[in-house]
Amino acid sequence: MQFLWLLLVLAAAAGLGYKVISDVPSLLHTPLMSGMNALSGITVVGALLAAGTAVYTGNVIIGMAAVVLAAVNVAGGFVVTHRMLKMFHGGRGGRR
């Protein structure tokens, strides 16, 4: 029963997240990406705490997977933000 509730929360969060992001104007995507990178850093800390306090082997594996996925999310966010910011530097005179 608890699994169904967790699945319902995941589905609701995914649907709400999609709705919020799809309504954001494209001009605001870069600042929002930077803010989400900071929040993703907090997710990495939470995943580390979950993995570090796990008792059972299965929970440790899931916690380490959460750490890896959160770290990939942070790194990918910085790559995407960097690419988006390069668009604003312009042609020949822009800094790199």
N, CA, C and O atoms as CSV, one atom per row, in Angstrom:
chain,resi,resn,atom,element,x,y,z
A,1,MET,N,N,0.822,-1.205,0.000
A,1,MET,CA,C,0.000,0.000,0.000
A,1,MET,C,C,0.866,1.269,0.000
A,1,MET,O,O,0.554,2.242,-0.688
A,2,GLN,N,N,1.951,1.245,0.777
A,2,GLN,CA,C,2.833,2.402,0.816
A,2,GLN,C,C,3.472,2.638,-0.548
A,2,GLN,O,O,3.669,3.784,-0.954
A,3,PHE,N,N,3.796,1.561,-1.251
A,3,PHE,CA,C,4.390,1.683,-2.580
A,3,PHE,C,C,3.445,2.414,-3.529
A,3,PHE,O,O,3.888,3.231,-4.337
A,4,LEU,N,N,2.146,2.127,-3.435
A,4,LEU,CA,C,1.183,2.799,-4.302
A,4,LEU,C,C,1.110,4.292,-4.013
A,4,LEU,O,O,0.986,5.103,-4.930
A,5,TRP,N,N,1.188,4.653,-2.728
A,5,TRP,CA,C,1.193,6.071,-2.370
A,5,TRP,C,C,2.439,6.760,-2.918
A,5,TRP,O,O,2.365,7.870,-3.445
A,6,LEU,N,N,3.584,6.091,-2.788
A,6,LEU,CA,C,4.821,6.675,-3.306
A,6,LEU,C,C,4.772,6.809,-4.822
A,6,LEU,O,O,5.260,7.792,-5.381
A,7,LEU,N,N,4.186,5.828,-5.479
A,7,LEU,CA,C,4.028,5.890,-6.927
A,7,LEU,C,C,3.088,7.021,-7.324
A,7,LEU,O,O,3.325,7.703,-8.321
A,8,LEU,N,N,2.032,7.221,-6.558
A,8,LEU,CA,C,1.104,8.322,-6.811
A,8,LEU,C,C,1.787,9.674,-6.630
A,8,LEU,O,O,1.571,10.587,-7.427
A,9,VAL,N,N,2.616,9.811,-5.580
A,9,VAL,CA,C,3.342,11.058,-5.351
A,9,VAL,C,C,4.326,11.322,-6.494
A,9,VAL,O,O,4.462,12.458,-6.949
A,10,LEU,N,N,5.013,10.271,-6.957
A,10,LEU,CA,C,5.940,10.423,-8.077
A,10,LEU,C,C,5.210,10.880,-9.335
A,10,LEU,O,O,5.675,11.783,-10.029
A,11,ALA,N,N,4.076,10.265,-9.629
A,11,ALA,CA,C,3.307,10.635,-10.816
A,11,ALA,C,C,2.789,12.071,-10.709
A,11,ALA,O,O,2.827,12.820,-11.686
A,12,ALA,N,N,2.310,12.449,-9.538
A,12,ALA,CA,C,1.810,13.814,-9.353
A,12,ALA,C,C,2.936,14.831,-9.485
A,12,ALA,O,O,2.748,15.882,-10.098
A,13,ALA,N,N,4.105,14.534,-8.918
A,13,ALA,CA,C,5.242,15.446,-9.004
A,13,ALA,C,C,5.721,15.577,-10.447
A,13,ALA,O,O,6.062,16.673,-10.894
A,14,ALA,N,N,5.747,14.465,-11.173
A,14,ALA,CA,C,6.168,14.519,-12.576
A,14,ALA,C,C,5.195,15.336,-13.410
A,14,ALA,O,O,5.617,16.151,-14.231
A,15,GLY,N,N,3.904,15.130,-13.212
A,15,GLY,CA,C,2.898,15.886,-13.954
A,15,GLY,C,C,2.936,17.371,-13.634
A,15,GLY,O,O,2.858,18.207,-14.535
A,16,LEU,N,N,3.055,17.699,-12.356
A,16,LEU,CA,C,3.119,19.098,-11.940
A,16,LEU,C,C,4.398,19.757,-12.456
A,16,LEU,O,O,4.367,20.895,-12.924
A,17,GLY,N,N,5.521,19.042,-12.371
A,17,GLY,CA,C,6.785,19.589,-12.872
A,17,GLY,C,C,6.727,19.863,-14.359
A,17,GLY,O,O,7.201,20.901,-14.819
A,18,TYR,N,N,6.146,18.938,-15.119
A,18,TYR,CA,C,6.010,19.145,-16.566
A,18,TYR,C,C,5.145,20.365,-16.856
A,18,TYR,O,O,5.475,21.163,-17.732
A,19,LYS,N,N,4.047,20.515,-16.134
A,19,LYS,CA,C,3.134,21.639,-16.352
A,19,LYS,C,C,3.821,22.971,-16.037
A,19,LYS,O,O,3.674,23.943,-16.777
A,20,VAL,N,N,4.569,23.006,-14.936
A,20,VAL,CA,C,5.238,24.254,-14.548
A,20,VAL,C,C,6.309,24.628,-15.563
A,20,VAL,O,O,6.384,25.784,-15.979
A,21,ILE,N,N,7.139,23.670,-15.971
A,21,ILE,CA,C,8.230,23.961,-16.902
A,21,ILE,C,C,7.712,24.317,-18.292
A,21,ILE,O,O,8.289,25.171,-18.966
A,22,SER,N,N,6.633,23.676,-18.726
A,22,SER,CA,C,6.130,23.956,-20.068
A,22,SER,C,C,5.514,25.351,-20.177
A,22,SER,O,O,5.393,25.882,-21.282
A,23,ASP,N,N,5.126,25.948,-19.062
A,23,ASP,CA,C,4.538,27.284,-19.094
A,23,ASP,C,C,5.555,28.409,-18.905
A,23,ASP,O,O,5.178,29.581,-18.901
A,24,VAL,N,N,6.840,28.071,-18.747
A,24,VAL,CA,C,7.869,29.088,-18.537
A,24,VAL,C,C,8.317,29.634,-19.886
A,24,VAL,O,O,8.626,28.858,-20.790
A,25,PRO,N,N,8.357,30.963,-20.038
A,25,PRO,CA,C,8.853,31.535,-21.291
A,25,PRO,C,C,10.325,31.174,-21.511
A,25,PRO,O,O,11.077,31.016,-20.549
A,26,SER,N,N,10.730,31.045,-22.762
A,26,SER,CA,C,12.089,30.601,-23.065
A,26,SER,C,C,13.150,31.571,-22.558
A,26,SER,O,O,14.284,31.158,-22.312
A,27,LEU,N,N,12.814,32.845,-22.396
A,27,LEU,CA,C,13.770,33.824,-21.893
A,27,LEU,C,C,14.176,33.533,-20.448
A,27,LEU,O,O,15.278,33.895,-20.036
A,28,LEU,N,N,13.315,32.894,-19.686
A,28,LEU,CA,C,13.595,32.627,-18.274
A,28,LEU,C,C,14.238,31.268,-18.018
A,28,LEU,O,O,14.535,30.944,-16.868
A,29,HIS,N,N,14.459,30.476,-19.043
A,29,HIS,CA,C,15.011,29.139,-18.824
A,29,HIS,C,C,16.411,29.164,-18.238
A,29,HIS,O,O,16.719,28.336,-17.381
A,30,THR,N,N,17.274,30.083,-18.666
A,30,THR,CA,C,18.646,30.131,-18.157
A,30,THR,C,C,18.689,30.461,-16.672
A,30,THR,O,O,19.373,29.755,-15.932
A,31,PRO,N,N,18.000,31.492,-16.193
A,31,PRO,CA,C,18.030,31.740,-14.744
A,31,PRO,C,C,17.407,30.596,-13.948
A,31,PRO,O,O,17.869,30.282,-12.851
A,32,LEU,N,N,16.374,29.978,-14.484
A,32,LEU,CA,C,15.764,28.860,-13.773
A,32,LEU,C,C,16.700,27.660,-13.710
A,32,LEU,O,O,16.729,26.948,-12.706
A,33,MET,N,N,17.460,27.433,-14.766
A,33,MET,CA,C,18.425,26.329,-14.763
A,33,MET,C,C,19.474,26.552,-13.690
A,33,MET,O,O,19.862,25.609,-13.000
A,34,SER,N,N,19.938,27.778,-13.537
A,34,SER,CA,C,20.941,28.068,-12.520
A,34,SER,C,C,20.383,27.826,-11.120
A,34,SER,O,O,21.073,27.281,-10.258
A,35,GLY,N,N,19.152,28.226,-10.900
A,35,GLY,CA,C,18.522,27.978,-9.600
A,35,GLY,C,C,18.300,26.504,-9.344
A,35,GLY,O,O,18.462,26.038,-8.216
A,36,MET,N,N,17.937,25.775,-10.361
A,36,MET,CA,C,17.707,24.338,-10.187
A,36,MET,C,C,19.017,23.592,-9.945
A,36,MET,O,O,19.018,22.560,-9.275
A,37,ASN,N,N,20.123,24.090,-10.472
A,37,ASN,CA,C,21.412,23.473,-10.176
A,37,ASN,C,C,21.730,23.575,-8.692
A,37,ASN,O,O,22.275,22.639,-8.107
A,38,ALA,N,N,21.395,24.700,-8.083
A,38,ALA,CA,C,21.612,24.840,-6.638
A,38,ALA,C,C,20.736,23.856,-5.865
A,38,ALA,O,O,21.197,23.246,-4.901
A,39,LEU,N,N,19.496,23.698,-6.273
A,39,LEU,CA,C,18.621,22.734,-5.607
A,39,LEU,C,C,19.075,21.301,-5.838
A,39,LEU,O,O,18.916,20.448,-4.965
A,40,SER,N,N,19.633,21.036,-6.994
A,40,SER,CA,C,20.137,19.696,-7.264
A,40,SER,C,C,21.340,19.375,-6.390
A,40,SER,O,O,21.560,18.217,-6.036
A,41,GLY,N,N,22.110,20.380,-6.043
A,41,GLY,CA,C,23.208,20.177,-5.094
A,41,GLY,C,C,22.694,19.728,-3.745
A,41,GLY,O,O,23.321,18.898,-3.085
A,42,ILE,N,N,21.563,20.264,-3.327
A,42,ILE,CA,C,20.943,19.839,-2.071
A,42,ILE,C,C,20.475,18.392,-2.190
A,42,ILE,O,O,20.531,17.637,-1.220
A,43,THR,N,N,20.016,18.009,-3.371
A,43,THR,CA,C,19.607,16.627,-3.609
A,43,THR,C,C,20.782,15.673,-3.462
A,43,THR,O,O,20.629,14.570,-2.938
A,44,VAL,N,N,21.956,16.096,-3.923
A,44,VAL,CA,C,23.153,15.256,-3.770
A,44,VAL,C,C,23.460,15.048,-2.289
A,44,VAL,O,O,23.787,13.936,-1.873
A,45,VAL,N,N,23.357,16.099,-1.501
A,45,VAL,CA,C,23.609,15.982,-0.059
A,45,VAL,C,C,22.592,15.041,0.583
A,45,VAL,O,O,22.959,14.204,1.408
A,46,GLY,N,N,21.333,15.169,0.218
A,46,GLY,CA,C,20.312,14.273,0.755
A,46,GLY,C,C,20.548,12.825,0.358
A,46,GLY,O,O,20.351,11.917,1.165
A,47,ALA,N,N,20.968,12.607,-0.881
A,47,ALA,CA,C,21.262,11.245,-1.338
A,47,ALA,C,C,22.463,10.671,-0.599
A,47,ALA,O,O,22.478,9.486,-0.265
A,48,LEU,N,N,23.469,11.502,-0.343
A,48,LEU,CA,C,24.625,11.045,0.430
A,48,LEU,C,C,24.223,10.659,1.851
A,48,LEU,O,O,24.686,9.651,2.386
A,49,LEU,N,N,23.362,11.468,2.453
A,49,LEU,CA,C,22.884,11.135,3.801
A,49,LEU,C,C,22.082,9.841,3.806
A,49,LEU,O,O,22.230,9.020,4.711
A,50,ALA,N,N,21.244,9.660,2.811
A,50,ALA,CA,C,20.442,8.440,2.726
A,50,ALA,C,C,21.322,7.216,2.514
A,50,ALA,O,O,21.088,6.171,3.121
A,51,ALA,N,N,22.323,7.335,1.665
A,51,ALA,CA,C,23.219,6.205,1.406
A,51,ALA,C,C,24.109,5.928,2.613
A,51,ALA,O,O,24.405,4.773,2.921
A,52,GLY,N,N,24.531,6.984,3.289
A,52,GLY,CA,C,25.426,6.816,4.435
A,52,GLY,C,C,24.758,6.228,5.657
A,52,GLY,O,O,25.416,5.562,6.456
A,53,THR,N,N,23.480,6.454,5.821
A,53,THR,CA,C,22.781,5.947,7.006
A,53,THR,C,C,22.038,4.648,6.737
A,53,THR,O,O,21.384,4.114,7.634
A,54,ALA,N,N,22.128,4.132,5.520
A,54,ALA,CA,C,21.425,2.889,5.180
A,54,ALA,C,C,22.060,1.715,5.920
A,54,ALA,O,O,23.276,1.664,6.106
A,55,VAL,N,N,21.221,0.781,6.333
A,55,VAL,CA,C,21.682,-0.378,7.082
A,55,VAL,C,C,21.772,-1.602,6.183
A,55,VAL,O,O,22.752,-2.344,6.244
A,56,TYR,N,N,20.777,-1.819,5.362
A,56,TYR,CA,C,20.722,-3.010,4.523
A,56,TYR,C,C,21.430,-2.771,3.196
A,56,TYR,O,O,21.471,-1.647,2.695
A,57,THR,N,N,21.985,-3.834,2.637
A,57,THR,CA,C,22.759,-3.734,1.400
A,57,THR,C,C,21.922,-3.182,0.251
A,57,THR,O,O,22.404,-2.359,-0.528
A,58,GLY,N,N,20.690,-3.625,0.142
A,58,GLY,CA,C,19.821,-3.125,-0.922
A,58,GLY,C,C,19.585,-1.626,-0.812
A,58,GLY,O,O,19.546,-0.919,-1.819
A,59,ASN,N,N,19.429,-1.148,0.410
A,59,ASN,CA,C,19.225,0.288,0.610
A,59,ASN,C,C,20.486,1.082,0.296
A,59,ASN,O,O,20.410,2.203,-0.209
A,60,VAL,N,N,21.643,0.503,0.593
A,60,VAL,CA,C,22.905,1.172,0.261
A,60,VAL,C,C,23.039,1.289,-1.254
A,60,VAL,O,O,23.458,2.330,-1.760
A,61,ILE,N,N,22.689,0.238,-1.975
A,61,ILE,CA,C,22.779,0.259,-3.439
A,61,ILE,C,C,21.843,1.308,-4.016
A,61,ILE,O,O,22.231,2.059,-4.911
A,62,ILE,N,N,20.622,1.367,-3.518
A,62,ILE,CA,C,19.672,2.372,-3.992
A,62,ILE,C,C,20.159,3.775,-3.643
A,62,ILE,O,O,20.025,4.698,-4.446
A,63,GLY,N,N,20.722,3.935,-2.450
A,63,GLY,CA,C,21.259,5.236,-2.051
A,63,GLY,C,C,22.422,5.672,-2.925
A,63,GLY,O,O,22.521,6.843,-3.293
A,64,MET,N,N,23.298,4.741,-3.256
A,64,MET,CA,C,24.420,5.086,-4.129
A,64,MET,C,C,23.932,5.409,-5.545
A,64,MET,O,O,24.486,6.289,-6.203
A,65,ALA,N,N,22.911,4.709,-6.010
A,65,ALA,CA,C,22.329,5.038,-7.311
A,65,ALA,C,C,21.739,6.451,-7.275
A,65,ALA,O,O,21.845,7.196,-8.249
A,66,ALA,N,N,21.121,6.814,-6.153
A,66,ALA,CA,C,20.575,8.171,-6.011
A,66,ALA,C,C,21.692,9.206,-6.047
A,66,ALA,O,O,21.533,10.273,-6.640
A,67,VAL,N,N,22.821,8.895,-5.415
A,67,VAL,CA,C,23.965,9.821,-5.431
A,67,VAL,C,C,24.467,10.010,-6.861
A,67,VAL,O,O,24.705,11.137,-7.295
A,68,VAL,N,N,24.624,8.918,-7.581
A,68,VAL,CA,C,25.129,8.993,-8.959
A,68,VAL,C,C,24.159,9.779,-9.844
A,68,VAL,O,O,24.575,10.655,-10.602
A,69,LEU,N,N,22.864,9.463,-9.745
A,69,LEU,CA,C,21.887,10.161,-10.587
A,69,LEU,C,C,21.799,11.644,-10.239
A,69,LEU,O,O,21.674,12.476,-11.138
A,70,ALA,N,N,21.861,11.987,-8.967
A,70,ALA,CA,C,21.819,13.400,-8.575
A,70,ALA,C,C,23.064,14.136,-9.057
A,70,ALA,O,O,22.974,15.288,-9.482
A,71,ALA,N,N,24.226,13.484,-8.996
A,71,ALA,CA,C,25.457,14.110,-9.475
A,71,ALA,C,C,25.415,14.307,-10.988
A,71,ALA,O,O,25.871,15.333,-11.493
A,72,VAL,N,N,24.875,13.336,-11.710
A,72,VAL,CA,C,24.722,13.479,-13.160
A,72,VAL,C,C,23.774,14.633,-13.469
A,72,VAL,O,O,23.991,15.376,-14.426
A,73,ASN,N,N,22.728,14.785,-12.666
A,73,ASN,CA,C,21.780,15.879,-12.848
A,73,ASN,C,C,22.466,17.231,-12.659
A,73,ASN,O,O,22.239,18.158,-13.437
A,74,VAL,N,N,23.298,17.346,-11.634
A,74,VAL,CA,C,24.007,18.604,-11.390
A,74,VAL,C,C,24.973,18.900,-12.537
A,74,VAL,O,O,24.997,20.012,-13.063
A,75,ALA,N,N,25.766,17.903,-12.920
A,75,ALA,CA,C,26.741,18.112,-14.007
A,75,ALA,C,C,26.033,18.450,-15.316
A,75,ALA,O,O,26.456,19.360,-16.030
A,76,GLY,N,N,24.977,17.740,-15.633
A,76,GLY,CA,C,24.224,18.029,-16.854
A,76,GLY,C,C,23.599,19.410,-16.826
A,76,GLY,O,O,23.550,20.091,-17.850
A,77,GLY,N,N,23.125,19.825,-15.671
A,77,GLY,CA,C,22.557,21.164,-15.541
A,77,GLY,C,C,23.578,22.250,-15.803
A,77,GLY,O,O,23.276,23.250,-16.453
A,78,PHE,N,N,24.796,22.055,-15.295
A,78,PHE,CA,C,25.839,23.042,-15.550
A,78,PHE,C,C,26.236,23.066,-17.024
A,78,PHE,O,O,26.508,24.135,-17.571
A,79,VAL,N,N,26.273,21.914,-17.666
A,79,VAL,CA,C,26.617,21.863,-19.091
A,79,VAL,C,C,25.553,22.586,-19.913
A,79,VAL,O,O,25.878,23.374,-20.801
A,80,VAL,N,N,24.291,22.318,-19.619
A,80,VAL,CA,C,23.210,22.960,-20.370
A,80,VAL,C,C,23.198,24.461,-20.107
A,80,VAL,O,O,23.011,25.242,-21.040
A,81,THR,N,N,23.392,24.880,-18.865
A,81,THR,CA,C,23.420,26.305,-18.545
A,81,THR,C,C,24.576,26.987,-19.266
A,81,THR,O,O,24.413,28.085,-19.798
A,82,HIS,N,N,25.734,26.350,-19.288
A,82,HIS,CA,C,26.888,26.928,-19.982
A,82,HIS,C,C,26.602,27.093,-21.474
A,82,HIS,O,O,26.928,28.125,-22.061
A,83,ARG,N,N,26.000,26.089,-22.076
A,83,ARG,CA,C,25.675,26.181,-23.508
A,83,ARG,C,C,24.653,27.274,-23.769
A,83,ARG,O,O,24.737,27.974,-24.778
A,84,MET,N,N,23.691,27.429,-22.871
A,84,MET,CA,C,22.689,28.477,-23.063
A,84,MET,C,C,23.314,29.862,-22.906
A,84,MET,O,O,22.972,30.786,-23.645
A,85,LEU,N,N,24.230,30.009,-21.948
A,85,LEU,CA,C,24.863,31.306,-21.745
A,85,LEU,C,C,25.793,31.673,-22.900
A,85,LEU,O,O,25.984,32.857,-23.181
A,86,LYS,N,N,26.370,30.683,-23.570
A,86,LYS,CA,C,27.221,30.959,-24.728
A,86,LYS,C,C,26.427,31.613,-25.850
A,86,LYS,O,O,26.992,32.342,-26.665
A,87,MET,N,N,25.123,31.361,-25.901
A,87,MET,CA,C,24.302,31.980,-26.948
A,87,MET,C,C,24.244,33.494,-26.778
A,87,MET,O,O,24.057,34.210,-27.762
A,88,PHE,N,N,24.400,34.002,-25.549
A,88,PHE,CA,C,24.275,35.423,-25.302
A,88,PHE,C,C,25.590,36.172,-25.498
A,88,PHE,O,O,25.601,37.403,-25.471
A,89,HIS,N,N,26.705,35.455,-25.695
A,89,HIS,CA,C,28.003,36.126,-25.858
A,89,HIS,C,C,28.159,36.712,-27.238
A,89,HIS,O,O,29.027,37.559,-27.446
A,90,GLY,N,N,27.374,36.305,-28.161
A,90,GLY,CA,C,27.426,36.903,-29.493
A,90,GLY,C,C,28.517,36.294,-30.364
A,90,GLY,O,O,29.084,35.246,-30.053
A,91,GLY,N,N,28.787,36.977,-31.449
A,91,GLY,CA,C,29.692,36.465,-32.463
A,91,GLY,C,C,31.170,36.574,-32.108
A,91,GLY,O,O,31.650,35.870,-31.220
A,92,ARG,N,N,31.892,37.453,-32.797
A,92,ARG,CA,C,33.355,37.492,-32.706
A,92,ARG,C,C,33.842,38.184,-31.445
A,92,ARG,O,O,34.895,37.813,-30.927
A,93,GLY,N,N,33.133,39.158,-30.936
A,93,GLY,CA,C,33.636,39.946,-29.817
A,93,GLY,C,C,33.320,39.349,-28.454
A,93,GLY,O,O,33.750,39.893,-27.436
A,94,GLY,N,N,32.596,38.267,-28.406
A,94,GLY,CA,C,32.187,37.702,-27.124
A,94,GLY,C,C,33.333,37.001,-26.396
A,94,GLY,O,O,34.241,36.446,-27.016
A,95,ARG,N,N,33.267,37.041,-25.060
A,95,ARG,CA,C,34.268,36.335,-24.248
A,95,ARG,C,C,33.926,34.863,-24.209
A,95,ARG,O,O,32.766,34.493,-24.392
A,96,ARG,N,N,34.903,34.027,-23.975
A,96,ARG,CA,C,34.674,32.576,-23.907
A,96,ARG,C,C,35.148,32.038,-22.608
A,96,ARG,O,O,35.041,30.836,-22.361
